[in-house]
Amino acid sequence: MRLRNTVAAALGALMLSAALPTSPASAASGEFLYSYVGTNGVNLRGALVEPDSGQCINIPETGDSSPPAFAPRNFTDATATAFLDANCDGDVFFTMRPGQVVGNRLRLRSVVFS
């Protein structure tokens, strides 16, 4: 009798865990493009492909001594909030709709997608 109860409890726990929804990592579909100044002052293009949603992403080419990136293009399906400061800090930011292209004047060091 105890074995039957133990098996039934184990089977019930297994079925319950299989029924619970899993939470896959959420990501914006598409690309977020931007320009940055490379070595010798050459303007280059960078991209964040399928960026994670809800997490601040520092633009890799904009270190402490590098100028900020510029001319972002949000070709993702998510709203992007671009910040002038790293780590999505500060009160200088711009919110971009999905598909929105912004001119060369917008500067950014970090971005978060929602």
SEMAR-987093 format. One record per residue (C-alpha): residue in three letters; chain; x, y, z. Coordinates in steps of 0.02 Angstrom, whole numbers, plus 50000, padded with zeros to 5 digits. Layout:
N
residuo->ALA cadena->A c1->X c2->Y c3->Z
...
//
This chain:
114
residuo->MET cadena->A c1->50000 c2->50000 c3->50000
residuo->ARG cadena->A c1->50142 c2->50120 c3->50042
residuo->LEU cadena->A c1->50227 c2->50086 c3->49875
residuo->ARG cadena->A c1->50067 c2->50128 c3->49781
residuo->ASN cadena->A c1->50049 c2->50294 c3->49877
residuo->THR cadena->A c1->50232 c2->50336 c3->49845
residuo->VAL cadena->A c1->50217 c2->50299 c3->49659
residuo->ALA cadena->A c1->50055 c2->50399 c3->49648
residuo->ALA cadena->A c1->50134 c2->50548 c3->49737
residuo->ALA cadena->A c1->50289 c2->50541 c3->49626
residuo->LEU cadena->A c1->50182 c2->50530 c3->49469
residuo->GLY cadena->A c1->50074 c2->50676 c3->49527
residuo->ALA cadena->A c1->50228 c2->50783 c3->49561
residuo->LEU cadena->A c1->50298 c2->50741 c3->49390
residuo->MET cadena->A c1->50136 c2->50787 c3->49303
residuo->LEU cadena->A c1->50123 c2->50950 c3->49401
residuo->SER cadena->A c1->50301 c2->51002 c3->49357
residuo->ALA cadena->A c1->50269 c2->50962 c3->49174
residuo->ALA cadena->A c1->50113 c2->51072 c3->49176
residuo->LEU cadena->A c1->50202 c2->51225 c3->49246
residuo->PRO cadena->A c1->50248 c2->51351 c3->49114
residuo->THR cadena->A c1->50430 c2->51379 c3->49080
residuo->SER cadena->A c1->50492 c2->51556 c3->49060
residuo->PRO cadena->A c1->50610 c2->51566 c3->48913
residuo->ALA cadena->A c1->50727 c2->51713 c3->48900
residuo->SER cadena->A c1->50636 c2->51858 c3->48821
residuo->ALA cadena->A c1->50722 c2->51940 c3->48675
residuo->ALA cadena->A c1->50677 c2->52073 c3->48550
residuo->SER cadena->A c1->50670 c2->52005 c3->48373
residuo->GLY cadena->A c1->50776 c2->52096 c3->48245
residuo->GLU cadena->A c1->50927 c2->52209 c3->48249
residuo->PHE cadena->A c1->50970 c2->52372 c3->48335
residuo->LEU cadena->A c1->51098 c2->52462 c3->48227
residuo->TYR cadena->A c1->51209 c2->52609 c3->48273
residuo->SER cadena->A c1->51365 c2->52700 c3->48215
residuo->TYR cadena->A c1->51522 c2->52729 c3->48315
residuo->VAL cadena->A c1->51693 c2->52806 c3->48290
residuo->GLY cadena->A c1->51827 c2->52673 c3->48264
residuo->THR cadena->A c1->52015 c2->52686 c3->48259
residuo->ASN cadena->A c1->52086 c2->52829 c3->48157
residuo->GLY cadena->A c1->51919 c2->52921 c3->48170
residuo->VAL cadena->A c1->51830 c2->52808 c3->48046
residuo->ASN cadena->A c1->51641 c2->52792 c3->48067
residuo->LEU cadena->A c1->51589 c2->52610 c3->48081
residuo->ARG cadena->A c1->51423 c2->52518 c3->48104
residuo->GLY cadena->A c1->51380 c2->52407 c3->48251
residuo->ALA cadena->A c1->51231 c2->52297 c3->48288
residuo->LEU cadena->A c1->51142 c2->52212 c3->48431
residuo->VAL cadena->A c1->51057 c2->52059 c3->48359
residuo->GLU cadena->A c1->50906 c2->51984 c3->48451
residuo->PRO cadena->A c1->50947 c2->52087 c3->48607
residuo->ASP cadena->A c1->50882 c2->52031 c3->48777
residuo->SER cadena->A c1->50728 c2->52124 c3->48839
residuo->GLY cadena->A c1->50724 c2->52207 c3->49009
residuo->GLN cadena->A c1->50913 c2->52209 c3->49029
residuo->CYS cadena->A c1->51026 c2->52358 c3->49008
residuo->ILE cadena->A c1->51151 c2->52331 c3->48867
residuo->ASN cadena->A c1->51306 c2->52439 c3->48859
residuo->ILE cadena->A c1->51362 c2->52476 c3->48681
residuo->PRO cadena->A c1->51526 c2->52377 c3->48674
residuo->GLU cadena->A c1->51621 c2->52503 c3->48566
residuo->THR cadena->A c1->51589 c2->52649 c3->48685
residuo->GLY cadena->A c1->51711 c2->52624 c3->48827
residuo->ASP cadena->A c1->51759 c2->52757 c3->48954
residuo->SER cadena->A c1->51877 c2->52850 c3->48838
residuo->SER cadena->A c1->51781 c2->52822 c3->48676
residuo->PRO cadena->A c1->51648 c2->52940 c3->48610
residuo->PRO cadena->A c1->51467 c2->52882 c3->48622
residuo->ALA cadena->A c1->51384 c2->52789 c3->48480
residuo->PHE cadena->A c1->51263 c2->52885 c3->48369
residuo->ALA cadena->A c1->51128 c2->52870 c3->48235
residuo->PRO cadena->A c1->51033 c2->52721 c3->48310
residuo->ARG cadena->A c1->50908 c2->52622 c3->48206
residuo->ASN cadena->A c1->50785 c2->52514 c3->48300
residuo->PHE cadena->A c1->50742 c2->52373 c3->48180
residuo->THR cadena->A c1->50677 c2->52263 c3->48321
residuo->ASP cadena->A c1->50498 c2->52227 c3->48370
residuo->ALA cadena->A c1->50523 c2->52308 c3->48542
residuo->THR cadena->A c1->50531 c2->52485 c3->48608
residuo->ALA cadena->A c1->50711 c2->52537 c3->48640
residuo->THR cadena->A c1->50763 c2->52668 c3->48767
residuo->ALA cadena->A c1->50936 c2->52737 c3->48726
residuo->PHE cadena->A c1->51038 c2->52820 c3->48864
residuo->LEU cadena->A c1->51182 c2->52941 c3->48845
residuo->ASP cadena->A c1->51267 c2->52863 c3->48997
residuo->ALA cadena->A c1->51326 c2->52684 c3->49020
residuo->ASN cadena->A c1->51225 c2->52561 c3->49126
residuo->CYS cadena->A c1->51061 c2->52648 c3->49075
residuo->ASP cadena->A c1->51101 c2->52784 c3->49200
residuo->GLY cadena->A c1->51062 c2->52968 c3->49198
residuo->ASP cadena->A c1->50915 c2->53072 c3->49146
residuo->VAL cadena->A c1->50968 c2->53096 c3->48965
residuo->PHE cadena->A c1->50877 c2->52962 c3->48864
residuo->PHE cadena->A c1->50770 c2->52941 c3->48708
residuo->THR cadena->A c1->50633 c2->52813 c3->48679
residuo->MET cadena->A c1->50626 c2->52735 c3->48505
residuo->ARG cadena->A c1->50476 c2->52644 c3->48432
residuo->PRO cadena->A c1->50502 c2->52481 c3->48338
residuo->GLY cadena->A c1->50566 c2->52522 c3->48164
residuo->GLN cadena->A c1->50616 c2->52700 c3->48209
residuo->VAL cadena->A c1->50773 c2->52777 c3->48134
residuo->VAL cadena->A c1->50854 c2->52926 c3->48222
residuo->GLY cadena->A c1->50978 c2->53049 c3->48147
residuo->ASN cadena->A c1->51162 c2->53070 c3->48184
residuo->ARG cadena->A c1->51133 c2->53191 c3->48327
residuo->LEU cadena->A c1->51070 c2->53062 c3->48453
residuo->ARG cadena->A c1->51214 c2->52994 c3->48559
residuo->LEU cadena->A c1->51205 c2->52836 c3->48665
residuo->ARG cadena->A c1->51312 c2->52722 c3->48773
residuo->SER cadena->A c1->51178 c2->52600 c3->48830
residuo->VAL cadena->A c1->51005 c2->52539 c3->48782
residuo->VAL cadena->A c1->50864 c2->52437 c3->48859
residuo->PHE cadena->A c1->50724 c2->52349 c3->48763
residuo->SER cadena->A c1->50547 c2->52324 c3->48826
//
